[in-house]
Amino acid sequence: MGHSRLVVLKVLGGPGFWGGGERVVLDLAMGLRDIGHHVMFAAPEGSALARFREAGFRGFGVPIRGPLVPAAIGRLAAIMRGAGVQIVHCHERRAAMAGFPAAFVAGVPIRLLHVHRIASSSGSQLSYRLSTQALSRFAHRTIFCSEFVRRTVKPRRDGGDVVIPNCVAFGAGLPVRCGARSNGPKVLAVGRLTEEKGMDVLLRALPQVVKRFPGVRVRIAGDGDLRDQLMALSRRLGLDECVAFLGFRRDVPALMAQADLMVMPSRWEGLPIALLEAVAAGLPVVASAVAGIPEVIADGETGWLVAPDDPEALAAAISDALLDPCEARRRAQLAHARARADFSIEATVARVDRLYQELARARGIAAG
């Protein structure tokens, strides 16, 4: 069988911000482009679409911000017809609410729904699950970013679901270092400043950590609706000397290279990209045992896992990791070695391409 070079439209909805999920979508698109597929984007105007265009992709600005917006559906259908789209690959439910009706109108032969999370941005799991289940009935395949997300959102009864993990670029990892830095340990947290990321839990854990490690410095990279609240909490806890809120940053790999420990205190997740980036960089990890995180980090083997919403447990794990830098680095290197085969960009691109080829053959799309 030949390898079909397919015309793919990736559809994203929502506010149009750049985040970990959008990073995965871009990495995947670049990998698919490298093996011959023609990939385009449709998304609301914003930082995400701007980054897609910067990477050389054709990007269509479409206001996909609510369910069943007629203008968005009509615009998407016109794009699909004009570009000869063969696969519409919708990332998350909002994209599918507009992308699937447009695909029916335009006669696109293959429809995919890609699920990256387990709840809406407000934290509602029930409405998110029910709407995603309903939309999956109109998809030829539903892709889940982790086994946990698949189990939580619930698989299709016809077996039309598949787990394809999120991905990041894997390098050689950081060199093994033993012994704390002379100017104190550096802790990094990366994520949107929203309830799901649990940055307030980290702040509440830090007074106990500071008692044991007075020189510790914590950087929080990310922005979001809770920024002012979190900064106020940091002040109330007397953490102004050790905590820095960096805002949105494009240089997360550089921040990781400067850090001794990554902390991810999430309340809920899909499969967080910042976690995979830390593992790929060889950075030790302390994280909540939620969602897909235990599929990457094994507690006591490749990192430290704690219950969510437990500042005392989080403080104890951070302290353990900082107390024994050699053990922390050993776990980090083991995490890197184990994760590379499953979570590299190359592995994920190969999985998605195999799915594309399978569906193309089933629908009689000739190789080209």
C-alpha positions as CSV (number, residue, x, y, z in Angstrom):
1,M,0.0,0.0,0.0
2,G,1.2,3.5,-0.8
3,H,1.5,6.3,1.7
4,S,-1.4,8.8,1.2
5,R,-0.4,12.4,1.4
6,L,-3.6,14.0,2.8
7,V,-5.0,17.4,3.1
8,V,-5.7,18.0,6.8
9,L,-7.5,20.9,8.5
10,K,-6.9,21.1,12.3
11,V,-9.7,23.0,14.0
12,L,-9.4,24.6,17.4
13,G,-11.9,26.6,19.4
14,G,-12.1,28.7,22.6
15,P,-10.3,31.9,23.4
16,G,-7.4,31.4,21.1
17,F,-4.7,31.5,23.8
18,W,-1.4,29.7,23.5
19,G,-0.9,26.9,26.0
20,G,0.4,23.3,26.4
21,G,-2.3,21.8,24.3
22,E,-1.7,24.2,21.4
23,R,2.1,23.3,21.7
24,V,1.2,19.6,21.1
25,V,-1.0,20.4,18.2
26,L,1.8,22.5,16.6
27,D,4.5,19.9,17.1
28,L,2.2,17.2,15.7
29,A,1.3,19.4,12.7
30,M,5.0,20.0,12.0
31,G,5.8,16.3,12.1
32,L,2.9,15.5,9.8
33,R,4.1,18.2,7.4
34,D,7.6,16.7,7.4
35,I,6.2,13.3,6.2
36,G,4.2,14.9,3.3
37,H,0.8,15.8,4.6
38,H,-0.6,19.2,3.8
39,V,-1.8,20.7,7.1
40,M,-3.8,23.9,7.7
41,F,-5.4,25.5,10.8
42,A,-8.7,27.1,11.6
43,A,-9.0,28.8,14.9
44,P,-10.1,32.1,16.6
45,E,-7.7,34.9,16.0
46,G,-5.2,35.0,18.9
47,S,-1.8,34.0,20.1
48,A,-2.3,30.3,19.1
49,L,-3.2,31.1,15.5
50,A,-0.3,33.6,15.3
51,R,2.1,30.9,16.4
52,F,0.8,28.4,13.8
53,R,1.3,31.0,11.1
54,E,4.8,31.8,12.4
55,A,5.6,28.1,11.9
56,G,4.6,28.4,8.2
57,F,1.1,27.0,8.2
58,R,-1.8,28.5,6.5
59,G,-4.1,29.7,9.3
60,F,-7.8,30.7,8.9
61,G,-9.3,33.0,11.5
62,V,-12.7,31.6,12.5
63,P,-14.6,32.7,15.6
64,I,-15.2,29.3,17.1
65,R,-16.0,30.4,20.7
66,G,-19.5,28.9,21.3
67,P,-21.6,25.9,20.2
68,L,-23.1,25.8,16.8
69,V,-22.3,29.3,15.7
70,P,-23.8,29.4,12.1
71,A,-21.2,31.9,10.9
72,A,-18.3,29.7,12.0
73,I,-19.9,26.6,10.5
74,G,-20.4,28.4,7.2
75,R,-16.9,29.8,7.2
76,L,-15.4,26.4,8.0
77,A,-17.4,24.6,5.2
78,A,-16.2,27.2,2.7
79,I,-12.6,26.6,3.8
80,M,-12.9,22.9,3.6
81,R,-14.4,22.9,0.1
82,G,-11.9,25.5,-1.2
83,A,-8.9,23.6,0.1
84,G,-10.1,20.1,-0.8
85,V,-9.8,19.0,2.8
86,Q,-9.8,15.2,3.3
87,I,-9.5,15.1,7.1
88,V,-11.0,17.5,9.6
89,H,-9.1,16.9,12.9
90,C,-11.0,18.7,15.7
91,H,-9.2,19.4,18.9
92,E,-11.7,19.4,21.8
93,R,-15.4,19.6,21.8
94,R,-15.9,23.3,20.9
95,A,-14.0,22.8,17.7
96,A,-16.1,19.7,16.9
97,M,-19.3,21.6,17.5
98,A,-18.5,23.8,14.5
99,G,-16.1,21.5,12.6
100,F,-18.3,18.4,12.3
101,P,-21.4,20.2,10.9
102,A,-19.1,22.0,8.4
103,A,-17.5,18.7,7.4
104,F,-20.9,17.2,6.7
105,V,-21.8,20.3,4.5
106,A,-18.5,20.2,2.7
107,G,-18.4,16.5,2.2
108,V,-15.1,15.9,4.0
109,P,-14.6,12.1,4.1
110,I,-12.8,11.8,7.5
111,R,-13.7,13.4,10.9
112,L,-11.6,13.1,14.0
113,L,-12.2,14.3,17.6
114,H,-9.1,14.8,19.7
115,V,-9.7,14.9,23.5
116,H,-7.0,16.5,25.6
117,R,-8.7,17.0,29.0
118,I,-11.5,15.6,31.3
119,A,-13.3,18.8,32.3
120,S,-14.3,22.2,31.0
121,S,-12.3,25.2,32.0
122,S,-14.9,25.8,34.8
123,G,-14.2,22.3,36.2
124,S,-17.5,20.7,35.1
125,Q,-16.7,17.1,34.3
126,L,-20.3,15.9,33.8
127,S,-21.3,18.4,31.1
128,Y,-17.9,18.0,29.4
129,R,-18.1,14.2,29.4
130,L,-21.7,14.1,28.1
131,S,-21.1,16.6,25.3
132,T,-17.8,14.9,24.3
133,Q,-19.6,11.5,24.2
134,A,-22.3,12.9,22.0
135,L,-19.8,14.5,19.6
136,S,-17.8,11.3,19.4
137,R,-20.7,9.6,17.7
138,F,-20.1,11.8,14.6
139,A,-16.3,11.1,14.5
140,H,-14.7,8.2,12.6
141,R,-12.3,8.0,15.5
142,T,-12.0,9.7,18.9
143,I,-8.4,10.2,20.0
144,F,-7.6,10.5,23.8
145,C,-4.4,12.0,25.1
146,S,-4.1,9.4,27.9
147,E,-5.6,6.2,29.1
148,F,-7.0,8.0,32.2
149,V,-8.8,10.6,29.9
150,R,-10.2,7.7,27.9
151,R,-11.5,6.0,31.0
152,T,-12.9,9.1,32.5
153,V,-14.7,10.5,29.4
154,K,-15.7,6.9,28.5
155,P,-14.9,5.0,25.4
156,R,-17.2,4.5,22.5
157,R,-19.1,1.3,22.5
158,D,-18.1,0.6,18.9
159,G,-14.4,0.6,19.7
160,G,-13.9,3.7,17.7
161,D,-11.6,5.3,20.3
162,V,-7.8,5.3,20.4
163,V,-5.2,6.5,22.9
164,I,-2.4,8.6,21.4
165,P,-0.3,10.3,24.1
166,N,0.7,14.0,24.0
167,C,4.3,14.5,22.9
168,V,7.3,16.8,23.3
169,A,10.8,16.9,21.8
170,F,13.3,14.7,23.6
171,G,16.9,15.7,23.8
172,A,19.8,14.1,25.7
173,G,18.5,15.4,29.0
174,L,20.2,17.5,31.6
175,P,23.6,16.3,32.9
176,V,23.5,14.6,36.3
177,R,24.3,17.0,39.1
178,C,24.7,16.1,42.8
179,G,24.7,18.6,45.5
180,A,22.5,21.7,45.9
181,R,23.5,25.0,44.2
182,S,25.5,27.3,46.4
183,N,22.9,30.1,46.1
184,G,20.0,27.8,47.1
185,P,17.7,25.3,45.2
186,K,15.5,26.6,42.3
187,V,12.0,25.3,42.0
188,L,9.8,25.8,38.9
189,A,6.1,25.5,38.3
190,V,4.6,26.0,34.8
191,G,0.9,26.3,33.9
192,R,-2.0,28.6,33.5
193,L,-3.1,30.4,36.7
194,T,-6.4,28.7,36.9
195,E,-8.0,26.5,39.5
196,E,-7.2,23.2,37.8
197,K,-3.4,23.9,38.0
198,G,-3.5,24.2,41.8
199,M,-0.8,26.9,42.2
200,D,-2.5,28.0,45.4
201,V,-1.7,24.5,46.8
202,L,1.9,25.1,46.0
203,L,1.9,28.5,47.7
204,R,0.3,27.0,50.8
205,A,3.0,24.3,50.9
206,L,5.9,26.7,50.6
207,P,6.1,28.0,54.2
208,Q,7.0,24.6,55.4
209,V,9.6,24.2,52.6
210,V,11.2,27.6,53.3
211,K,11.6,26.6,57.0
212,R,13.9,23.7,55.9
213,F,15.5,25.5,52.9
214,P,15.6,29.2,53.6
215,G,17.4,29.9,50.3
216,V,14.9,28.2,48.1
217,R,13.6,30.3,45.2
218,V,10.3,29.4,43.3
219,R,9.4,30.6,39.9
220,I,5.9,30.4,38.6
221,A,5.6,30.7,34.8
222,G,2.2,31.3,33.4
223,D,-0.8,33.7,33.4
224,G,-4.5,33.4,34.0
225,D,-7.6,34.7,35.8
226,L,-6.2,33.9,39.2
227,R,-3.0,35.8,38.9
228,D,-4.0,38.7,41.3
229,Q,-5.5,36.3,43.8
230,L,-2.3,34.1,43.8
231,M,-0.1,37.1,44.2
232,A,-2.2,38.3,47.1
233,L,-2.0,34.9,48.7
234,S,1.8,34.8,48.3
235,R,2.0,38.2,50.1
236,R,-0.2,37.0,53.0
237,L,2.0,33.9,53.4
238,G,5.1,36.1,53.5
239,L,6.6,34.5,50.4
240,D,7.5,37.7,48.5
241,E,11.2,37.0,49.0
242,C,11.2,33.5,47.5
243,V,8.4,33.4,44.9
244,A,8.5,35.2,41.5
245,F,5.5,35.3,39.2
246,L,7.0,35.4,35.7
247,G,3.8,35.6,33.6
248,F,3.5,34.0,30.2
249,R,6.9,32.8,29.0
250,R,8.1,31.5,25.6
251,D,11.4,30.3,27.1
252,V,10.2,27.5,29.3
253,P,13.0,25.1,28.2
254,A,15.6,27.8,29.4
255,L,13.7,28.1,32.7
256,M,13.9,24.3,33.1
257,A,17.6,24.3,32.4
258,Q,18.0,26.7,35.3
259,A,15.8,24.8,37.8
260,D,16.6,21.9,40.2
261,L,13.0,20.7,40.5
262,M,9.7,20.9,38.7
263,V,6.5,21.0,40.8
264,M,3.0,20.3,39.3
265,P,0.3,20.6,42.0
266,S,-2.7,20.1,39.6
267,R,-6.2,19.3,40.8
268,W,-7.2,17.9,37.4
269,E,-5.5,17.5,34.0
270,G,-5.4,15.5,30.8
271,L,-1.7,14.8,30.1
272,P,0.1,18.0,30.9
273,I,2.7,19.2,28.4
274,A,4.8,20.9,31.0
275,L,5.2,17.6,32.8
276,L,6.5,15.9,29.6
277,E,8.8,18.9,28.9
278,A,10.3,18.5,32.3
279,V,10.8,14.8,31.9
280,A,12.3,15.3,28.4
281,A,14.7,17.9,29.9
282,G,15.8,15.5,32.7
283,L,14.3,17.7,35.4
284,P,13.2,16.0,38.6
285,V,9.4,16.1,39.2
286,V,7.0,16.4,42.1
287,A,3.4,16.2,41.0
288,S,-0.2,15.4,42.0
289,A,-1.3,11.9,41.3
290,V,-4.1,12.9,39.0
291,A,-5.2,12.2,35.5
292,G,-2.5,11.0,33.1
293,I,0.4,12.1,35.4
294,P,0.9,8.6,36.9
295,E,1.2,7.2,33.3
296,V,4.5,9.2,33.1
297,I,5.7,9.4,36.7
298,A,5.9,6.4,39.0
299,D,6.0,7.5,42.7
300,G,9.3,6.5,44.4
301,E,10.8,5.4,41.0
302,T,10.8,8.2,38.5
303,G,9.6,11.1,40.7
304,W,7.3,12.0,43.6
305,L,3.5,11.8,43.5
306,V,1.2,13.2,46.1
307,A,-2.6,13.5,46.6
308,P,-4.1,16.7,45.0
309,D,-5.1,19.6,47.3
310,D,-2.8,18.5,50.1
311,P,-0.2,21.2,50.9
312,E,1.4,19.2,53.7
313,A,2.1,16.2,51.5
314,L,3.3,18.5,48.7
315,A,5.7,20.3,51.1
316,A,7.0,16.9,52.3
317,A,7.7,15.7,48.8
318,I,9.4,18.9,47.7
319,S,11.6,18.8,50.8
320,D,12.5,15.1,50.2
321,A,13.5,15.9,46.6
322,L,15.6,19.0,47.6
323,L,17.2,17.1,50.5
324,D,18.7,14.5,48.2
325,P,19.7,16.0,44.8
326,C,21.5,12.8,43.7
327,E,18.4,10.7,44.2
328,A,16.3,13.4,42.5
329,R,18.5,13.4,39.4
330,R,18.6,9.5,39.4
331,R,14.8,9.4,39.2
332,A,14.8,12.1,36.6
333,Q,17.1,10.2,34.3
334,L,15.1,7.1,34.7
335,A,11.9,9.0,33.9
336,H,13.5,10.4,30.8
337,A,14.6,6.9,29.6
338,R,11.2,5.3,30.1
339,A,9.2,8.2,28.6
340,R,11.2,8.7,25.4
341,A,9.7,5.7,23.5
342,D,6.0,6.7,24.3
343,F,6.0,10.5,24.5
344,S,8.4,11.7,21.8
345,I,7.1,13.8,18.9
346,E,8.3,11.1,16.5
347,A,6.4,8.3,18.2
348,T,3.1,10.4,18.3
349,V,3.4,11.5,14.7
350,A,3.9,7.9,13.6
351,R,0.8,6.9,15.5
352,V,-1.4,9.6,14.1
353,D,-0.1,8.9,10.6
354,R,-1.0,5.3,10.9
355,L,-4.5,6.3,11.9
356,Y,-4.8,8.6,9.0
357,Q,-3.6,5.9,6.6
358,E,-6.0,3.4,8.0
359,L,-9.0,5.7,7.6
360,A,-7.9,6.8,4.2
361,R,-7.7,3.3,2.9
362,A,-11.1,2.4,4.4
363,R,-12.7,5.3,2.5
364,G,-10.9,4.6,-0.8
365,I,-8.6,7.7,-0.7
366,A,-5.8,6.9,-3.2
367,A,-2.2,7.3,-2.2
368,G,-0.7,10.5,-3.6
